[in-house]
Amino acid sequence: MLAQLVNSGDNLSGGRCREEFERSFGEYLGVPHALSVTSGTVALEIAIRLLDLRAGDEVIATPQTYKASVQPLLNYPVKVRFCDVEPGSLNLDPQHFESLITSRTRAVILVHYGGLPCDMDAVTAIARRHGITVIEDCAHALGSEYRGRKPGALADIGCFSFHSSKNITTLGEGGMITLFDGALAERVDRIRSNEADAVYHEQVRPIAERTSAHPWMMHPGLAFTHGCGTIRYGGTNATLAEPNAAVGTVQLLRMDELVGRRAEIARTYTEVLTQFPGVRMQRGTEGVRNAHHLYTFFVDPASGIMRDRLVSRLDALGVQMQLRYFPLHLLSEWRAMGHDLGECPVAERMWFEQQVNLPCHPGMTDRQVDRLASAVDAVLREEVRGTPIEAGTARKTKGWT
Ligand SMILES: *Cc1c(COP(=O)(O)O)cnc(C)c1O
């Protein structure tokens, strides 16, 4: 398919493949506007730009996500309020969200952690009551479902990533912005294709009629006869190339197969883990399907299972452990802005002593999955047999609950 595209002599940018990918993506999700961009990070940058944030505005965000979810906010003179997560799902806690709202709150940025959808009915009801824009970071949630609908179609703006590690990929890098609002979609289209992000309107009086006009401005076909109102920002070039878009369309057709394989791997892990009383699985609200971008479980230090020791034992057995994510408010860039331990006690407690992610990718073979499941089983048995360590003695830090 790719060779055909390259040999066709057609343009490799801005063509049919992109249109087709965006149309099928929008249909899959049930949103009227889907605009592809070069990465999930760029999707989030553009989504945040659409907020037209002003000095003193506030944005609420989850700290339990990849840094790109909130990183663009470092470029704006706004206050970020990190919202704590639910201990069961690691998703934004709607109650804490509501308590953080002030008259300056403009938006909330949430992530469907690991592919498990947030409690969106609760979040959107609160947001609507307060006139707050909801940005869904759906980098993990393509293939997930929430009460019959899909993430990216549950709020105002959806942002997707097609990085090679994500649920589908567009040849390594790519992203998508999904919207219901046509005017915002038009802004995204201008921004991504190097046009000024401006409020355009017809010039009432052609420039040529003005006394200061030069004779060469008289030509009626020239762009000068059209006004261009308030320019907000310059544009950028963030369009997805044809080969990437073509791969995206084909990947989307395989969605059920890819998510099905992730679910199969997850079932194998869950079978092993449910034997251990000190272990609990990530659990969300009613009526959701987890696309299992990540497989997440929690260990209870009171049961003698120490997370750090468990992870290093698994690592020693050759299991590639990648824990996600270090709470964002504790990263140096956010600490430099006054954020600190104690701000999101649940997210902190989960990260520092309870949460574990196991590799979960449709490319894994049955043999790899079985070996990994046995390693987890063996290590957990060792942990439980070992001398229980009193809960809370591992780390004592201010603000922890
Ligand atoms: C991967 C990811 C991103 C960024 O996507 P890229 O395509 O890698 O730029 C943003 N948010 C979350 C939660 C992610 O996992």
Ligand as a Chemical Component Dictionary entry (heavy atoms), coordinates in Angstrom:
data_LIG
# 
_chem_comp.id                   LIG 
_chem_comp.type                 NON-POLYMER 
_chem_comp.pdbx_formal_charge   0 
_chem_comp.three_letter_code    LIG 
# 
loop_
_chem_comp_atom.comp_id 
_chem_comp_atom.atom_id 
_chem_comp_atom.alt_atom_id 
_chem_comp_atom.type_symbol 
_chem_comp_atom.charge 
_chem_comp_atom.model_Cartn_x 
_chem_comp_atom.model_Cartn_y 
_chem_comp_atom.model_Cartn_z 
_chem_comp_atom.pdbx_ordinal 
LIG C1 C1 C 0 1.737  9.663  24.458 1  
LIG C2 C2 C 0 0.945  10.652 25.212 2  
LIG C3 C3 C 0 0.867  11.997 24.837 3  
LIG C4 C4 C 0 1.703  12.588 23.746 4  
LIG O1 O1 O 0 1.545  12.021 22.518 5  
LIG P1 P1 P 0 2.743  12.065 21.426 6  
LIG O2 O2 O 0 2.079  11.603 20.190 7  
LIG O3 O3 O 0 3.799  11.127 21.914 8  
LIG O4 O4 O 0 3.214  13.465 21.345 9  
LIG C5 C5 C 0 0.043  12.828 25.559 10 
LIG N1 N1 N 0 -0.661 12.387 26.607 11 
LIG C6 C6 C 0 -0.605 11.106 27.019 12 
LIG C7 C7 C 0 -1.425 10.669 28.190 13 
LIG C8 C8 C 0 0.220  10.202 26.345 14 
LIG O5 O5 O 0 0.290  8.938  26.775 15 
# 
loop_
_chem_comp_bond.comp_id 
_chem_comp_bond.atom_id_1 
_chem_comp_bond.atom_id_2 
_chem_comp_bond.value_order 
_chem_comp_bond.pdbx_ordinal 
LIG C1 C2 SING 1  
LIG C2 C3 SING 2  
LIG C2 C8 DOUB 3  
LIG C3 C4 SING 4  
LIG C3 C5 DOUB 5  
LIG C4 O1 SING 6  
LIG O1 P1 SING 7  
LIG P1 O2 DOUB 8  
LIG P1 O3 SING 9  
LIG P1 O4 SING 10 
LIG C5 N1 SING 11 
LIG N1 C6 DOUB 12 
LIG C6 C7 SING 13 
LIG C6 C8 SING 14 
LIG C8 O5 SING 15 
# 
